[in-house]
Amino acid sequence: MAICSAHTTTSLHSPCPTVSNTGFRQKQVIFFTSNRRSGRRHGGARTFQVSCSVEKPVVIGLAADSGCGKSTFMRRLTSVFGGAAEPPKGGNPDSNTLISDTTTVICLDDYHSLDRTGRKEKGVTALDPRANNFDLMYEQVKAIKEGQTIEKPIYNHVTGLLDPPEVITPPKIFVIEGLHPMFDERVRDLLDFSIYLDISDEVKFAWKIQRDMAERGHSLESIQASIEARKPDFDAFIDPQKQYADAVIEVLPTQLIPDDNEGKVLRVKLIMKEGVKHFNPVYLFDEGSSISWVPCGRKLTCSYPGIKFAYGPDTYFGHEVSVLEMDGQFDRLDELIYVESHLSNLSTKFYGEVTQQMLKHADFPGSNNGTGLFQTIVGLKIRDLYEQIVAERAGAPAETAKV
């Protein structure tokens, strides 16, 4: 069990020392009992009985540009662990945090050091490190990993202002998602696993056209200008983080349709770094071989332009990696089990779990192509990684299925 010191305070939000949004630790009165939290009154004063978290969180980092599918990925991930992710109950309705039974997801936009007006006055974007407080980010992620409660600031996306902080207690899985989870070396070193969502410029442009022209009435010229305005900062500060990721989901234009520019059919790669502790890359048919597979036919319904899979070893920023690729989209998700049966090292608990998860969220964006498939697979791998880490800390071997 983690050890807390007894001190006095006016706030009793959590069982462990709190790291506030100023970076200083607040003191508390702590009464140790079992793993339950209760309160009773003595002479008009309330005495809280609390205990510190037994397990220290496993910390996951997810990096991507704005509008690249981080929220959908987080919903898939929390679903793998069970329970729907929801905003903190009774808190700020504009909170960016999502909490499930085992997982807490925070948005790193909350560590903006400048509000919307401040960024405009200084001529910087939210992608620029100068608009973000990396010292506080590091201090608070470190505190959570050590089993301490934090008071995290809130960036209000509606007003563009910095709202009063919210209390975050240590979960089993702590996910930091946003623009900069791997930018600061100190924060990067705290991550137990890291993922980067890499959406190509062509697909980004196609997606923004579909969304902003159809849904928001923007012109093609304004969309292009918006993308170009962000690109220098993206190239300088966000894109380089993918070299540090343990897994990269890369989304590209299809190669099955010549000169396609609609971005509706996608080619998606799952790039998995070799040698990462507690992580064994997924493979197709034969581990380490180079495979090209067109599964369409009697067992997999495929309309034009079909589906193609590929797998093989490669190098990525000087690292040895395994790459699993899917081009095209599924017509029937229930037939995905045929593809699943040819993949190994999925870390599923039972035969068909990938297919079950995909069917469960069939209405999520990307569920008919490689984005949804690979996000689901990475979620299962993170669950496996978590179980291995917990078992290692307990000094016992993890009982994980390698279906």
C-alpha positions in Angstrom: 0.0 0.0 0.0 1.2 3.5 -0.7 2.0 5.6 2.4 0.5 9.0 3.1 1.6 11.4 5.8 -1.0 12.9 8.1 -1.4 16.7 7.9 -4.1 19.3 8.2 -6.1 20.9 5.4 -9.4 22.4 4.5 -9.9 20.0 1.6 -10.5 16.2 1.8 -11.0 15.2 -1.8 -8.7 12.3 -1.9 -6.8 9.7 0.1 -3.3 10.8 -0.9 -1.4 14.1 -1.0 -2.7 16.4 -3.7 -0.6 18.1 -6.4 -2.4 21.3 -7.2 -2.4 23.2 -10.5 0.3 25.4 -9.0 2.6 22.5 -8.7 2.6 22.5 -4.9 1.3 19.7 -2.7 -1.6 20.4 -0.5 -1.8 18.8 3.0 -4.5 16.6 4.3 -5.9 14.8 7.3 -5.7 11.1 6.6 -7.3 8.3 8.6 -6.3 4.8 7.3 -8.9 2.0 7.3 -9.8 -0.5 4.6 -10.2 0.2 0.9 -13.6 1.9 1.5 -14.2 5.6 2.0 -16.8 6.7 4.5 -17.7 9.7 6.6 -19.3 10.2 10.0 -19.8 13.2 12.2 -18.3 13.8 15.6 -19.5 16.9 17.4 -20.5 18.6 14.2 -17.2 17.8 12.4 -16.9 15.2 9.7 -14.2 12.6 10.0 -13.3 10.8 6.7 -11.9 7.4 6.7 -9.9 6.8 3.5 -7.1 4.7 2.2 -4.5 5.3 -0.5 -4.6 3.5 -3.8 -3.0 0.0 -3.6 -2.1 0.0 -7.3 -0.1 2.7 -8.9 -1.5 3.5 -12.4 -0.1 2.4 -15.7 0.3 5.5 -17.8 -0.5 5.5 -21.5 0.2 8.4 -24.0 -1.7 9.0 -27.2 -0.5 11.7 -29.6 -2.3 13.1 -32.6 -3.2 16.3 -34.3 -6.6 17.9 -33.8 -9.5 16.0 -35.5 -7.5 12.8 -36.1 -9.7 10.4 -34.1 -8.3 10.5 -30.6 -11.7 10.6 -29.0 -13.0 7.6 -30.9 -9.8 5.7 -30.0 -10.3 6.5 -26.3 -13.9 5.1 -26.4 -12.6 1.9 -28.0 -9.9 1.6 -25.4 -12.0 2.2 -22.3 -14.6 -0.3 -23.7 -11.9 -3.0 -23.8 -11.5 -2.5 -20.0 -15.2 -2.4 -19.4 -17.6 0.4 -18.6 -18.4 3.5 -20.6 -16.2 6.6 -20.3 -18.1 9.6 -19.0 -17.2 13.1 -17.7 -16.7 13.4 -14.0 -20.0 13.4 -12.2 -21.0 16.7 -10.5 -18.0 18.5 -11.9 -17.5 21.2 -14.6 -19.8 20.3 -17.5 -17.1 21.5 -19.9 -14.4 19.2 -18.4 -12.3 17.4 -21.0 -11.8 14.4 -18.7 -13.4 11.0 -19.2 -13.7 8.4 -16.4 -14.6 4.7 -16.6 -14.5 1.9 -14.1 -10.7 1.4 -14.6 -9.6 4.2 -16.8 -9.2 8.0 -16.6 -8.4 9.9 -19.8 -7.2 13.5 -19.6 -6.8 15.9 -22.4 -3.5 17.7 -22.5 -5.2 20.9 -23.8 -5.8 21.4 -20.1 -2.1 22.3 -19.7 -2.4 25.3 -22.1 -0.6 28.1 -20.3 -2.3 30.7 -22.6 -6.0 31.0 -23.2 -7.4 31.7 -26.7 -7.0 35.4 -26.3 -3.4 35.1 -24.9 -2.4 32.9 -27.9 -3.8 35.4 -30.3 -2.0 38.3 -28.6 1.3 36.5 -28.7 0.9 35.1 -32.2 1.2 31.5 -31.2 -0.9 28.4 -31.8 -1.9 25.7 -29.3 0.6 23.5 -31.0 3.5 25.8 -30.0 5.3 24.6 -26.8 5.3 28.2 -25.6 1.5 28.0 -25.2 1.8 24.9 -22.9 2.9 24.3 -19.3 5.2 21.3 -19.5 6.5 21.7 -16.0 3.0 21.3 -14.5 2.2 18.5 -16.9 5.3 16.6 -15.8 4.7 17.2 -12.1 1.1 16.1 -12.3 1.6 13.0 -14.5 4.4 12.0 -12.2 2.2 12.5 -9.1 -0.6 10.3 -10.6 1.9 7.6 -11.5 3.1 7.6 -7.9 -0.5 7.2 -6.7 -1.2 10.8 -5.6 -4.3 12.9 -6.3 -3.9 16.0 -8.4 -5.8 19.2 -9.0 -5.7 19.5 -12.8 -6.5 22.7 -14.6 -9.3 22.7 -17.2 -9.1 24.4 -20.6 -12.6 25.3 -21.7 -12.9 24.7 -25.4 -16.3 26.6 -25.5 -15.0 29.9 -24.0 -11.3 29.5 -24.8 -10.6 30.3 -21.1 -8.8 28.4 -18.3 -11.4 27.2 -15.8 -10.8 26.4 -12.1 -9.1 23.0 -11.6 -10.7 19.6 -11.0 -9.6 16.8 -8.7 -8.3 13.7 -10.4 -7.6 10.6 -8.4 -5.3 7.8 -9.5 -7.1 5.2 -11.7 -5.8 1.8 -12.8 -5.1 3.1 -16.3 -4.2 6.7 -16.8 -4.3 8.0 -20.4 -2.9 11.4 -21.4 -4.1 12.3 -24.9 -3.5 15.3 -27.0 -0.9 17.2 -29.0 2.2 16.8 -26.8 2.3 13.6 -24.7 5.8 12.7 -26.0 7.2 16.2 -26.7 8.7 16.7 -23.2 11.4 14.1 -22.4 10.4 14.1 -18.7 6.8 13.3 -19.5 7.8 10.8 -22.2 9.9 8.8 -19.7 6.8 8.4 -17.4 4.8 6.5 -20.1 4.4 2.8 -19.9 3.2 2.7 -23.5 2.8 5.3 -26.3 0.7 5.5 -29.4 0.7 8.0 -32.3 -2.2 8.5 -34.7 -0.6 9.6 -38.0 -3.1 10.9 -40.5 -1.6 11.8 -43.9 -2.1 15.3 -45.3 -4.3 14.0 -48.1 -6.6 12.1 -45.8 -6.7 15.1 -43.3 -7.7 17.4 -46.2 -10.4 15.0 -47.4 -11.8 14.6 -43.9 -11.9 18.3 -43.2 -13.7 18.9 -46.6 -16.3 16.3 -45.7 -16.9 17.8 -42.2 -16.4 21.5 -42.7 -18.0 21.9 -46.1 -20.9 19.6 -45.6 -21.6 20.3 -41.9 -20.3 23.8 -41.3 -20.6 25.5 -44.6 -16.9 26.4 -44.9 -15.4 27.1 -48.3 -12.7 25.0 -49.9 -10.3 28.0 -49.8 -10.9 28.6 -46.0 -10.3 24.9 -45.3 -7.1 24.8 -47.2 -5.9 28.1 -45.5 -6.7 26.6 -42.0 -4.6 23.5 -42.7 -1.7 25.4 -44.2 -1.7 27.8 -41.2 -1.3 24.9 -38.7 1.2 22.9 -40.8 4.5 24.6 -39.8 3.8 24.1 -36.1 2.5 20.6 -36.7 5.6 19.7 -38.6 7.9 21.2 -36.0 6.3 20.1 -32.7 3.7 17.3 -33.2 4.8 15.1 -36.1 8.3 14.4 -34.7 6.8 12.7 -31.7 5.9 9.6 -33.7 9.6 8.5 -33.6 9.1 7.8 -29.9 5.9 5.9 -30.1 5.7 2.2 -29.3 2.8 1.8 -31.9 1.8 4.1 -34.8 -1.5 3.9 -36.6 -0.8 5.5 -40.0 -3.8 6.4 -42.2 -3.1 6.8 -45.9 -5.0 7.1 -49.2 -6.1 3.8 -50.7 -3.9 2.2 -53.3 -6.8 0.1 -54.6 -8.5 3.0 -56.4 -6.2 4.9 -58.9 -6.0 8.7 -58.2 -8.5 8.5 -55.4 -9.0 11.9 -53.6 -12.2 11.3 -51.6 -10.6 9.7 -48.6 -13.5 7.3 -48.0 -11.5 4.2 -48.7 -8.3 4.0 -46.6 -5.0 2.2 -46.4 -4.1 1.8 -42.7 -0.8 0.6 -41.2 -0.2 -0.6 -37.7 3.5 0.0 -37.1 4.7 -1.9 -33.9 8.1 -1.3 -32.4 10.1 -4.5 -31.6 11.6 -5.1 -28.2 9.1 -3.1 -26.1 8.6 -4.6 -22.7 5.3 -6.3 -22.2 4.3 -5.8 -25.9 4.5 -8.5 -28.6 3.6 -7.3 -32.1 0.7 -8.8 -33.9 1.5 -10.9 -37.0 -0.3 -12.3 -40.0 0.2 -16.0 -40.8 3.9 -16.4 -40.1 5.8 -14.1 -37.7 8.7 -12.3 -39.3 7.7 -13.2 -42.9 6.6 -10.8 -45.6 3.0 -11.5 -46.5 0.5 -10.1 -49.0 -3.0 -11.4 -48.7 -6.3 -10.7 -50.6 -9.0 -12.5 -48.5 -12.0 -11.5 -50.5 -14.1 -14.4 -51.8 -16.5 -16.9 -50.3 -15.5 -16.2 -46.7 -15.3 -12.4 -46.8 -17.8 -10.3 -48.7 -16.0 -7.5 -50.5 -17.5 -4.9 -52.8 -15.3 -2.7 -55.0 -12.4 -2.0 -54.5 -11.9 -5.1 -52.3 -9.6 -5.6 -49.4 -5.9 -6.3 -49.2 -3.7 -7.1 -46.2 0.1 -7.1 -45.9 2.5 -7.8 -43.1 6.3 -7.9 -42.7 9.3 -6.5 -40.9 10.6 -3.0 -41.5 12.6 -0.1 -40.0 11.0 3.1 -38.6 13.2 6.0 -37.5 16.0 3.6 -37.0 13.9 1.1 -34.9 13.1 -2.5 -35.9 9.3 -2.7 -36.4 6.6 -5.1 -37.6 4.0 -3.6 -39.9 0.5 -4.9 -40.4 -1.5 -3.2 -43.2 -5.1 -3.2 -44.4 -6.3 -1.4 -47.5 -10.1 -1.3 -48.2 -13.1 -1.8 -46.1 -15.4 -4.5 -44.7 -18.9 -5.0 -46.0 -20.0 -7.1 -43.1 -18.4 -6.8 -39.7 -19.5 -10.2 -38.5 -17.2 -11.7 -41.2 -14.2 -10.0 -39.6 -13.8 -13.2 -37.5 -12.3 -14.8 -40.6 -9.6 -12.2 -40.7 -9.1 -12.4 -36.9 -8.5 -16.2 -37.1 -5.4 -15.5 -39.3 -3.9 -13.0 -36.9 -1.7 -14.0 -33.9 -0.5 -12.3 -30.8 -3.8 -10.4 -30.5 -3.9 -10.8 -26.7 -7.6 -11.6 -26.8 -9.3 -13.5 -23.9 -11.4 -15.7 -26.2 -11.8 -16.5 -29.8 -13.6 -13.8 -31.7 -13.0 -11.0 -29.1 -11.8 -8.5 -31.8 -14.8 -9.1 -33.9 -17.1 -8.8 -30.8 -15.5 -5.4 -29.9 -15.9 -4.2 -33.5 -19.5 -5.2 -33.7 -20.2 -3.6 -30.3 -19.1 -0.2 -31.7 -20.2 -0.6 -35.3 -21.4 3.0 -35.4 -18.0 4.4 -34.4 -16.1 6.2 -37.2 -13.7 3.8 -38.9 -15.4 0.6 -37.9 -15.5 -0.7 -41.4 -11.8 -0.2 -42.1 -8.3 -0.5 -40.7 -8.6 2.5 -38.3 -11.2 0.8 -36.2 -9.6 -2.7 -36.5 -6.1 -1.5 -35.4 -7.4 0.8 -32.7 -9.3 -2.2 -31.2 -6.2 -4.4 -31.5 -4.0 -1.8 -29.7 -6.6 -1.5 -27.0 -6.4 -5.3 -26.4 -2.6 -5.1 -26.4 -2.7 -2.3 -23.8 -5.0 -4.4 -21.6 -2.5 -7.2 -21.8 0.4 -4.8 -21.0 -1.5 -3.6 -18.0 -2.1 -7.1 -16.7 1.5 -8.0 -17.2 2.7 -4.9 -15.3 0.3 -5.5 -12.4 1.4 -9.2 -12.2 5.1 -8.2 -12.3 4.6 -5.8 -9.5 2.9 -8.5 -7.5 5.7 -10.9 -8.3 3.5 -13.4 -10.1 3.3 -14.4 -13.8 0.5 -12.8 -15.8 -2.2 -15.2 -17.0 -2.8 -13.7 -20.4 -4.2 -15.4 -23.4 -2.3 -15.3 -26.7 -5.0 -16.2 -29.1 
